[in-house]
Amino acid sequence: MLLQGEKMFNWEEFLDPYVQTVGELKIKFRGVRKQYLKKGLYSPIEFVTGRVKRRESIRNKAKLRGYTRENLSEMEDIAGVRVMVQFVDDVWDVLELLRKRKDFKIIEERDYINNQKASGYRSYHVIIEYPIDTIDGFQIVNAEIQIRTLAMNFWATIEHSLNYKYGGLIPEDVKARLTNAAREAAQLDSEMGEIREDIQEAQLLFDSPQQKQDFKKENGEENELW
């Protein structure tokens, strides 16, 4: 379905600021991880991904939520960045990092970890206003930052795929399995959290240049690219 007046709507021009926003945020958050590692510290950020919402997804959400061509820029998640972490405790550490930053303004937080959705979805969402500079001047762009553990992300990715496959009407038997899987994913996060310190110490040891070299020698991989 087209937005009202979309035939005259320049999608590329509209989405360019969101592309810039996602690109800048990914660079900044990856830089945070690099700073931790350079100091020999454990990084709460495991990796960072990002995307600009597809046109069809924007159209569907606009229809569902009543957005028009005039107020489409108020949609909060056209620009999306996902910060992946290993442990639930890392979510709160990343959240504190975000709250301290001066290069964007947090306008809303949504805690789906302590208040998970009925479907079993867990994540922490932070809605921000991000300033960018373009050749046309200064602009504020809405963006959504999602903070998830690897287990949360695996479950959410599967649910998203199934929702797409079934047009949002997942069969009850599949939905029940998803709910069970959500409980198992939460249990996995809990168990990993119990041995977090041991895992972190092991990872820091293994990430040292000498340890990597020793491992390669032990496994006959001296000539492999790392």
Buried (B, 14 or more C-beta within 10 A) or exposed (E): EEBEEEEEBEEEEBBBBBBBBBBBBBEBBBEBBEEEBEEEEBBBBBBBBBBBBEBEEBBBBBEEEEBEBEEBBEBBBBBBBBBBBBBBBBBBBBBEBBEEEEEBEBEEBBBBBEEBEEBBBBBBBBBBEBEBEEEEEEBBBBBBBBBBBBBBBBBBEBBEEBBEEEEEEBEEEEBEEBEEBBEEBBEBBEEBBEEBEEBBEEEBEEEEEEEEEEEBEEEEEEEEEE
